[in-house]
Amino acid sequence: MKRFHFLALAFSLVILAGPAAADNYPSRPIRLIVPYPAGGSTDIMARALQEPMAKILGQPLIIDNRGGAAGTTGANEAARADADGYTLLFANNGPISIAPLLQKGVDFDPLKSFAPVSLVSRAPLVLVASEKVPVNDAAGLIAYAKAQNKPMLYATAGPGSLGHLSTERFLNQAGLQMVHVPYRGQAPTTLAIFAGEVDILLTTTSDTLNEHIRAGKVKLLGVSSPGASPVAPGAAPIGGVLKGYSVETWFGILAPTGTPSDVIDKLNAAINTTLAMPQLRDRFLTFGVEAMASTPAELAAIIKEEIPSWRKVIEERNVKPE
């Protein structure tokens, strides 16, 4: 009988300890895995969140850069971490929605291995052309491309990248064929379009690209968001020419699946408060993205919806990994 009472007491203490532990969260530093090397756009955004979120949560936010395999190295590590809220992943479309469809060695399921916490930002892609291409908008590009005797050239940051799949979606809807010229990263593609090595490029914005656009060395033809975007002022949506065409890169924070819901809620509240700060929102625009928080359910819906759409592009356009 004494043993029974002891076990009952122990069980009660375990039940009571769960909420108490969550109420005290966080009680130590939180690791935020950035699945890319330091200095890139994802890393810069994560570091912009670091100080304000640490103040709100009362614990340091430690950035841990785990680059490799198009972001899946860091995502794999985050998926294997303890589901206690002390390891988070700063993710985007690449490792979550696209890489699992193309790469081998991905040990996580994008829909089952993570608990979405919140969006952090979204950004459209911009469609630009070399100054030698005699067009000024997406409609003109489509007409010009169809009139050529040989396919035009388009640049991407590599096979299977968001820019690659987004361009293939554009070509598919426009009824065009172009030659893919892959580079190793975004920076070389900007140099390529500026030098006239390729005809068009569909990519995220950057200070360098914007400088070339302002100087008239690169032509801004359109933006991939459903409507006008503060990231690319004055650019007309491509969807106005190709009905339904819409592509945005998203950045968000995920936790390992099984992380307690009240911990997720506390993190979500901290992100929402941080992203409401005017100075941070202005700073994000200089990065070429628009600060945008969400509920966990909204981020989950974005991921669930876009995976089959990218699978369709990969299958219809026969996209192969490098």
KOLSE-955091 format. One record per residue (C-alpha): residue number from 1; x, y, z; residue in one letter. Coordinates in pm, whole numbers, plus 32768, in hexadecimal, padded with zeros to 4 digits. Each point is the difference from the previous one (the first is absolute). Layout:
+-----+------+------+------+-----+
!   n !   c1 !   c2 !   c3 ! res !
+-----+------+------+------+-----+
! NUM !    X !    Y !    Z !   A !
...
+-----+------+------+------+-----+
***
This chain:
+-----+------+------+------+-----+
!   n !   c1 !   c2 !   c3 ! res !
+-----+------+------+------+-----+
!   1 ! 8000 ! 8000 ! 8000 !   M !
!   2 ! 811C ! 80EF ! 8053 !   K !
!   3 ! 809B ! 7FB2 ! 7EAF !   R !
!   4 ! 7EB7 ! 8054 ! 7F55 !   F !
!   5 ! 7FE7 ! 8150 ! 80B1 !   H !
!   6 ! 816A ! 804D ! 7FA7 !   F !
!   7 ! 7FC4 ! 7FB7 ! 7E90 !   L !
!   8 ! 7EC1 ! 80CB ! 8002 !   A !
!   9 ! 80B6 ! 8125 ! 809D !   L !
!  10 ! 811C ! 7FE4 ! 7F07 !   A !
!  11 ! 7F0D ! 7FF8 ! 7EDD !   F !
!  12 ! 7F4D ! 8134 ! 8084 !   S !
!  13 ! 8148 ! 80BB ! 801B !   L !
!  14 ! 8054 ! 7FAA ! 7E96 !   V !
!  15 ! 7EAD ! 8080 ! 7F8C !   I !
!  16 ! 802E ! 8142 ! 80C4 !   L !
!  17 ! 8166 ! 8030 ! 7F8B !   A !
!  18 ! 7FA0 ! 8015 ! 7E8E !   G !
!  19 ! 7F40 ! 8147 ! 800F !   P !
!  20 ! 80F4 ! 8090 ! 80FE !   A !
!  21 ! 8124 ! 7FBE ! 7F15 !   A !
!  22 ! 7F45 ! 80A5 ! 7EE0 !   A !
!  23 ! 7FA1 ! 8128 ! 80DC !   D !
!  24 ! 8170 ! 8035 ! 804D !   N !
!  25 ! 8069 ! 7FF0 ! 7E93 !   Y !
!  26 ! 80FF ! 806F ! 7FA2 !   P !
!  27 ! 80EB ! 7FC5 ! 8122 !   S !
!  28 ! 813E ! 7FE8 ! 7F2F !   R !
!  29 ! 8087 ! 8077 ! 7EAF !   P !
!  30 ! 7F47 ! 7F9F ! 7EC2 !   I !
!  31 ! 80BE ! 7F80 ! 7ED1 !   R !
!  32 ! 7F85 ! 807C ! 7EAE !   L !
!  33 ! 808D ! 7F2C ! 7EE6 !   I !
!  34 ! 803A ! 80C2 ! 7EC0 !   V !
!  35 ! 8033 ! 7EFD ! 7EEC !   P !
!  36 ! 80E9 ! 80DE ! 7F36 !   Y !
!  37 ! 815A ! 8098 ! 8036 !   P !
!  38 ! 8028 ! 8149 ! 80B9 !   A !
!  39 ! 7FD6 ! 813D ! 7F35 !   G !
!  40 ! 7EE4 ! 7F93 ! 7F1C !   G !
!  41 ! 7EA4 ! 8096 ! 7FFA !   S !
!  42 ! 7F6C ! 7EF6 ! 80E6 !   T !
!  43 ! 8117 ! 8031 ! 80FC !   D !
!  44 ! 7FDF ! 817C ! 7FF6 !   I !
!  45 ! 7E8B ! 7FEC ! 804A !   M !
!  46 ! 8035 ! 7F0A ! 811C !   A !
!  47 ! 80FF ! 80E8 ! 809E !   R !
!  48 ! 7F11 ! 8126 ! 7FDF !   A !
!  49 ! 7F08 ! 7F3B ! 80D6 !   L !
!  50 ! 8108 ! 7F94 ! 80FB !   Q !
!  51 ! 800F ! 8126 ! 80F1 !   E !
!  52 ! 7E8F ! 8069 ! 800B !   P !
!  53 ! 7F85 ! 7E9A ! 802C !   M !
!  54 ! 8100 ! 7FC0 ! 8111 !   A !
!  55 ! 7F7E ! 812F ! 80BE !   K !
!  56 ! 7E99 ! 7F8B ! 7FE2 !   I !
!  57 ! 8049 ! 7E97 ! 8062 !   L !
!  58 ! 80FF ! 8055 ! 810D !   G !
!  59 ! 8103 ! 7F0C ! 7F78 !   Q !
!  60 ! 8110 ! 8017 ! 7EF5 !   P !
!  61 ! 7FAF ! 7F8F ! 7E9F !   L !
!  62 ! 8135 ! 7F4D ! 7F7E !   I !
!  63 ! 802B ! 7FF6 ! 7E85 !   I !
!  64 ! 8091 ! 7EB4 ! 7F8C !   D !
!  65 ! 8060 ! 7FFD ! 7E8D !   N !
!  66 ! 7FE6 ! 7E9F ! 7F74 !   R !
!  67 ! 8025 ! 8028 ! 7E88 !   G !
!  68 ! 800D ! 7EEB ! 7F00 !   G !
!  69 ! 7F2E ! 7F35 ! 7F0B !   A !
!  70 ! 7F22 ! 8127 ! 7F9E !   A !
!  71 ! 7F98 ! 8038 ! 8168 !   G !
!  72 ! 7FA1 ! 7E99 ! 804F !   T !
!  73 ! 812E ! 7FC0 ! 80E0 !   T !
!  74 ! 7F82 ! 80FC ! 80FE !   G !
!  75 ! 7E97 ! 7F93 ! 7FD1 !   A !
!  76 ! 805F ! 7E94 ! 8042 !   N !
!  77 ! 80AB ! 8066 ! 8143 !   E !
!  78 ! 7ED8 ! 80D0 ! 8074 !   A !
!  79 ! 7F0F ! 7EE3 ! 7FB8 !   A !
!  80 ! 80CD ! 7F17 ! 80E0 !   R !
!  81 ! 8016 ! 80F7 ! 8122 !   A !
!  82 ! 7F3F ! 7FDF ! 8145 !   D !
!  83 ! 7EA0 ! 808A ! 7FE0 !   A !
!  84 ! 8025 ! 80EC ! 8127 !   D !
!  85 ! 800B ! 8154 ! 7F59 !   G !
!  86 ! 8176 ! 802D ! 8031 !   Y !
!  87 ! 805B ! 7FAA ! 7E98 !   T !
!  88 ! 7F52 ! 80B7 ! 7EE4 !   L !
!  89 ! 8032 ! 8012 ! 7E87 !   L !
!  90 ! 8001 ! 813E ! 7F30 !   F !
!  91 ! 7F82 ! 7F6D ! 7EBA !   A !
!  92 ! 7F7E ! 8060 ! 7EA9 !   N !
!  93 ! 7F66 ! 7F5C ! 7ECD !   N !
!  94 ! 814A ! 7F64 ! 7F93 !   G !
!  95 ! 804C ! 7EF9 ! 8108 !   P !
!  96 ! 7E96 ! 7FD0 ! 806C !   I !
!  97 ! 7F28 ! 7FFE ! 7EC7 !   S !
!  98 ! 80EF ! 7FC1 ! 7EDE !   I !
!  99 ! 813A ! 7F3E ! 8068 !   A !
! 100 ! 7F40 ! 7ED1 ! 8087 !   P !
! 101 ! 7F67 ! 7FD9 ! 7EA4 !   L !
! 102 ! 8150 ! 7FF9 ! 7F50 !   L !
! 103 ! 8113 ! 7F93 ! 80EE !   Q !
! 104 ! 8065 ! 7EB4 ! 808E !   K !
! 105 ! 806F ! 7FE9 ! 816A !   G !
! 106 ! 7EED ! 80DE ! 808C !   V !
! 107 ! 7FA8 ! 7F5E ! 814B !   D !
! 108 ! 7ED4 ! 80D5 ! 8059 !   F !
! 109 ! 7E9A ! 801A ! 7F8A !   D !
! 110 ! 7FAE ! 8172 ! 7FCA !   P !
! 111 ! 7E99 ! 7FCC ! 8073 !   L !
! 112 ! 803D ! 7F11 ! 8122 !   K !
! 113 ! 8157 ! 8053 ! 808E !   S !
! 114 ! 7FC1 ! 816D ! 805A !   F !
! 115 ! 7F09 ! 80D3 ! 80C3 !   A !
! 116 ! 7FE0 ! 8152 ! 7F51 !   P !
! 117 ! 8026 ! 812A ! 80E9 !   V !
! 118 ! 7FD8 ! 8135 ! 7F24 !   S !
! 119 ! 8055 ! 80A4 ! 7EBA !   L !
! 120 ! 8110 ! 8106 ! 801C !   V !
! 121 ! 7FFC ! 8098 ! 7EA5 !   S !
! 122 ! 7F95 ! 7FD4 ! 7E99 !   R !
! 123 ! 8096 ! 8083 ! 7EBE !   A !
! 124 ! 7FA3 ! 7FEC ! 7E92 !   P !
! 125 ! 80F1 ! 7FB3 ! 7EEB !   L !
! 126 ! 804B ! 8109 ! 7EFB !   V !
! 127 ! 800E ! 7FB6 ! 7E8C !   L !
! 128 ! 811F ! 80BE ! 7F62 !   V !
! 129 ! 809E ! 8006 ! 7EA7 !   A !
! 130 ! 814E ! 8064 ! 7F72 !   S !
! 131 ! 8003 ! 815D ! 7F6C !   E !
! 132 ! 803A ! 7F63 ! 7EA9 !   K !
! 133 ! 7EA7 ! 7F5B ! 8006 !   V !
! 134 ! 7F10 ! 80F8 ! 7F57 !   P !
! 135 ! 7ED7 ! 7FD7 ! 80EE !   V !
! 136 ! 7F7C ! 80BE ! 812E !   N !
! 137 ! 7F00 ! 7F18 ! 809F !   D !
! 138 ! 7F9A ! 7E94 ! 8021 !   A !
! 139 ! 7F0A ! 800C ! 7EDE !   A !
! 140 ! 810D ! 808F ! 7F1D !   G !
! 141 ! 80F5 ! 7EF3 ! 806D !   L !
! 142 ! 7F0E ! 7EE8 ! 7FAD !   I !
! 143 ! 7FB5 ! 808F ! 7EA7 !   A !
! 144 ! 8170 ! 803E ! 7FB8 !   Y !
! 145 ! 8069 ! 7EA4 ! 8071 !   A !
! 146 ! 7EFB ! 7F5A ! 7F23 !   K !
! 147 ! 807F ! 80C2 ! 7ED3 !   A !
! 148 ! 816A ! 7F90 ! 8026 !   Q !
! 149 ! 809E ! 7EF5 ! 7F24 !   N !
! 150 ! 80C6 ! 7F6F ! 8125 !   K !
! 151 ! 7FAF ! 7FDE ! 8173 !   P !
! 152 ! 8060 ! 8117 ! 80EB !   M !
! 153 ! 80E0 ! 7FC1 ! 812F !   L !
! 154 ! 7F93 ! 8018 ! 816A !   Y !
! 155 ! 80DC ! 7FF9 ! 8135 !   A !
! 156 ! 7FC1 ! 7F5F ! 8152 !   T !
! 157 ! 80BB ! 7FCE ! 8145 !   A !
! 158 ! 800F ! 7E8B ! 7FB4 !   G !
! 159 ! 7F2F ! 7ED2 ! 7F9B !   P !
! 160 ! 7ED3 ! 7FD0 ! 80E1 !   G !
! 161 ! 801A ! 815C ! 8098 !   S !
! 162 ! 7EC9 ! 80D1 ! 8038 !   L !
! 163 ! 8063 ! 80DE ! 7EDC !   G !
! 164 ! 8027 ! 7ED0 ! 7F1F !   H !
! 165 ! 7EAA ! 7F70 ! 8052 !   L !
! 166 ! 7F5B ! 8157 ! 7FF4 !   S !
! 167 ! 808F ! 8044 ! 7EA5 !   T !
! 168 ! 7F90 ! 7EAA ! 7F86 !   E !
! 169 ! 7EA3 ! 804B ! 8082 !   R !
! 170 ! 8008 ! 814D ! 7F46 !   F !
! 171 ! 8074 ! 7F5A ! 7EBD !   L !
! 172 ! 7EFB ! 7EEE ! 8022 !   N !
! 173 ! 7EE2 ! 80F8 ! 8025 !   Q !
! 174 ! 8086 ! 80DD ! 7EE9 !   A !
! 175 ! 8035 ! 7EDB ! 7F11 !   G !
! 176 ! 8173 ! 8049 ! 7FDA !   L !
! 177 ! 8143 ! 7F3C ! 7FF4 !   Q !
! 178 ! 8146 ! 809E ! 8073 !   M !
! 179 ! 815B ! 7F7C ! 804D !   V !
! 180 ! 8054 ! 7FE0 ! 816F !   H !
! 181 ! 8153 ! 8090 ! 8064 !   V !
! 182 ! 8042 ! 7FA0 ! 816E !   P !
! 183 ! 80F6 ! 80BE ! 80D8 !   Y !
! 184 ! 807A ! 7FBC ! 8161 !   R !
! 185 ! 7F35 ! 80F4 ! 80CD !   G !
! 186 ! 7F43 ! 8143 ! 7FD3 !   Q !
! 187 ! 8128 ! 80EF ! 7FE8 !   A !
! 188 ! 808C ! 7F66 ! 7EBD !   P !
! 189 ! 7EA8 ! 8013 ! 7F5C !   T !
! 190 ! 7FF3 ! 8176 ! 8041 !   T !
! 191 ! 8152 ! 802A ! 7F5A !   L !
! 192 ! 7F8D ! 7F27 ! 7EDD !   A !
! 193 ! 7EC7 ! 80CC ! 7FB6 !   I !
! 194 ! 80C5 ! 8146 ! 8024 !   F !
! 195 ! 810E ! 7F84 ! 7F0F !   A !
! 196 ! 7F02 ! 7F82 ! 7F04 !   G !
! 197 ! 806E ! 7E93 ! 801E !   E !
! 198 ! 7E91 ! 7F9F ! 8021 !   V !
! 199 ! 7EBB ! 80A1 ! 7F93 !   D !
! 200 ! 7F20 ! 7FEB ! 8133 !   I !
! 201 ! 800B ! 7FB3 ! 8172 !   L !
! 202 ! 7EEB ! 7FC0 ! 80FD !   L !
! 203 ! 8091 ! 8036 ! 815A !   T !
! 204 ! 7FDE ! 80A8 ! 8150 !   T !
! 205 ! 806C ! 8169 ! 8010 !   T !
! 206 ! 814E ! 8075 ! 8083 !   S !
! 207 ! 80B4 ! 814D ! 8029 !   D !
! 208 ! 80E6 ! 7FAC ! 7EDB !   T !
! 209 ! 7EE2 ! 7FA2 ! 7F19 !   L !
! 210 ! 7F3C ! 8136 ! 8061 !   N !
! 211 ! 8130 ! 80D9 ! 7FB2 !   E !
! 212 ! 8014 ! 7F69 ! 7EA3 !   H !
! 213 ! 7E8A ! 803B ! 7FCE !   I !
! 214 ! 8018 ! 816D ! 806D !   R !
! 215 ! 812B ! 8030 ! 7F18 !   A !
! 216 ! 7F38 ! 7F73 ! 7EDB !   G !
! 217 ! 80F4 ! 7EE1 ! 7FCD !   K !
! 218 ! 7EF6 ! 7EFE ! 8058 !   V !
! 219 ! 7E8D ! 801C ! 7FAD !   K !
! 220 ! 7EF4 ! 7FBA ! 8104 !   L !
! 221 ! 7EE4 ! 7F4D ! 7F4A !   L !
! 222 ! 7F1E ! 7F8D ! 811B !   G !
! 223 ! 7FD4 ! 7F74 ! 815C !   V !
! 224 ! 7F83 ! 7EA7 ! 8062 !   S !
! 225 ! 7F1D ! 8066 ! 8121 !   S !
! 226 ! 7E84 ! 7FFE ! 7FD1 !   P !
! 227 ! 7FF8 ! 817C ! 8018 !   G !
! 228 ! 80ED ! 8126 ! 8018 !   A !
! 229 ! 811C ! 7FD2 ! 80F6 !   S !
! 230 ! 80C0 ! 8100 ! 80D2 !   P !
! 231 ! 8134 ! 7F30 ! 7FB8 !   V !
! 232 ! 7FED ! 8058 ! 7E8C !   A !
! 233 ! 7F4E ! 8151 ! 7FE2 !   P !
! 234 ! 7F66 ! 8040 ! 7EAD !   G !
! 235 ! 8021 ! 7E9A ! 7F81 !   A !
! 236 ! 7EC3 ! 7F6B ! 7F6B !   A !
! 237 ! 7F95 ! 7EA4 ! 8075 !   P !
! 238 ! 8051 ! 7EEC ! 7F08 !   I !
! 239 ! 7EAA ! 7F71 ! 8057 !   G !
! 240 ! 7F66 ! 811E ! 7F3C !   G !
! 241 ! 8089 ! 7F5C ! 7EC6 !   V !
! 242 ! 8003 ! 7E92 ! 8068 !   L !
! 243 ! 7EC0 ! 7FC6 ! 80C6 !   K !
! 244 ! 803F ! 7F63 ! 8152 !   G !
! 245 ! 8179 ! 801B ! 7FF2 !   Y !
! 246 ! 807B ! 8048 ! 815E !   S !
! 247 ! 8144 ! 7FA3 ! 80B0 !   V !
! 248 ! 8086 ! 8081 ! 8148 !   E !
! 249 ! 8122 ! 7F8D ! 80CF !   T !
! 250 ! 7FA8 ! 7FE5 ! 8170 !   W !
! 251 ! 80D8 ! 7FF6 ! 8135 !   F !
! 252 ! 7F7F ! 7F76 ! 8147 !   G !
! 253 ! 8054 ! 7F59 ! 8147 !   I !
! 254 ! 7FB3 ! 7E92 ! 803F !   L !
! 255 ! 802B ! 7F21 ! 8130 !   A !
! 256 ! 8027 ! 7E86 ! 8010 !   P !
! 257 ! 7EAF ! 7F52 ! 7FFC !   T !
! 258 ! 7F80 ! 7FB3 ! 815B !   G !
! 259 ! 806A ! 8150 ! 808F !   T !
! 260 ! 7EF5 ! 8060 ! 8103 !   P !
! 261 ! 7EF1 ! 80E2 ! 7F73 !   S !
! 262 ! 8025 ! 8101 ! 8117 !   D !
! 263 ! 8174 ! 801C ! 7FAE !   V !
! 264 ! 7FA6 ! 8033 ! 7E91 !   I !
! 265 ! 7F05 ! 810C ! 8067 !   D !
! 266 ! 8102 ! 80B6 ! 80D4 !   K !
! 267 ! 80FA ! 7FFF ! 7EE1 !   L !
! 268 ! 7EF4 ! 8071 ! 7F0A !   N !
! 269 ! 7FA3 ! 8125 ! 80DF !   A !
! 270 ! 816F ! 8068 ! 801A !   A !
! 271 ! 8029 ! 7FF4 ! 7E84 !   I !
! 272 ! 7EC1 ! 80C8 ! 7FC7 !   N !
! 273 ! 806D ! 810A ! 80F8 !   T !
! 274 ! 815A ! 8014 ! 7F64 !   T !
! 275 ! 7F81 ! 801D ! 7E9B !   L !
! 276 ! 7F0E ! 8115 ! 8062 !   A !
! 277 ! 8127 ! 80E6 ! 8051 !   M !
! 278 ! 800C ! 8112 ! 7EF4 !   P !
! 279 ! 817C ! 8013 ! 7FFC !   Q !
! 280 ! 801C ! 7E8B ! 7FC5 !   L !
! 281 ! 7EF8 ! 8007 ! 7EEC !   R !
! 282 ! 80BF ! 8117 ! 7F53 !   D !
! 283 ! 8144 ! 7F3F ! 8028 !   R !
! 284 ! 7F69 ! 7ECA ! 7F62 !   F !
! 285 ! 7F9A ! 80C9 ! 7ECC !   L !
! 286 ! 8170 ! 8055 ! 7FCE !   T !
! 287 ! 8040 ! 7E87 ! 7FF8 !   F !
! 288 ! 7F05 ! 7FDE ! 7EE2 !   G !
! 289 ! 7EF1 ! 7F59 ! 80D3 !   V !
! 290 ! 7EC1 ! 806E ! 80AD !   E !
! 291 ! 7FE3 ! 7FB0 ! 8173 !   A !
! 292 ! 7ECA ! 7F2B ! 8033 !   M !
! 293 ! 7F9F ! 7F2D ! 812B !   A !
! 294 ! 7EF0 ! 7EF6 ! 8002 !   S !
! 295 ! 7F55 ! 7F00 ! 80D9 !   T !
! 296 ! 8096 ! 7EA1 ! 800B !   P !
! 297 ! 7ED3 ! 7F82 ! 7F3C !   A !
! 298 ! 8033 ! 8100 ! 7EEB !   E !
! 299 ! 816B ! 7F9B ! 7FCD !   L !
! 300 ! 7F9D ! 7E90 ! 8004 !   A !
! 301 ! 7EFD ! 8046 ! 7EF0 !   A !
! 302 ! 8100 ! 80B1 ! 7F24 !   I !
! 303 ! 80EE ! 7ED7 ! 8010 !   I !
! 304 ! 7EEC ! 7F01 ! 7FC6 !   K !
! 305 ! 7F78 ! 80BE ! 7ED4 !   E !
! 306 ! 8146 ! 8045 ! 7F49 !   E !
! 307 ! 80A1 ! 7EA7 ! 800E !   I !
! 308 ! 7F13 ! 7F62 ! 7EFF !   P !
! 309 ! 801A ! 8135 ! 7F23 !   S !
! 310 ! 817D ! 7FE1 ! 7FF1 !   W !
! 311 ! 7FE4 ! 7E89 ! 7FC9 !   R !
! 312 ! 7F26 ! 8049 ! 7ED2 !   K !
! 313 ! 8102 ! 80EF ! 7F6C !   V !
! 314 ! 8118 ! 7F05 ! 8039 !   I !
! 315 ! 7F40 ! 7EEB ! 7F53 !   E !
! 316 ! 7F74 ! 80CD ! 7EDF !   E !
! 317 ! 8149 ! 80AD ! 7FB1 !   R !
! 318 ! 80DB ! 7ECF ! 804E !   N !
! 319 ! 80D6 ! 80C1 ! 80F7 !   V !
! 320 ! 812D ! 7F3C ! 807A !   K !
! 321 ! 80E6 ! 804B ! 8128 !   P !
! 322 ! 8169 ! 8059 ! 7FBA !   E !
+-----+------+------+------+-----+
***
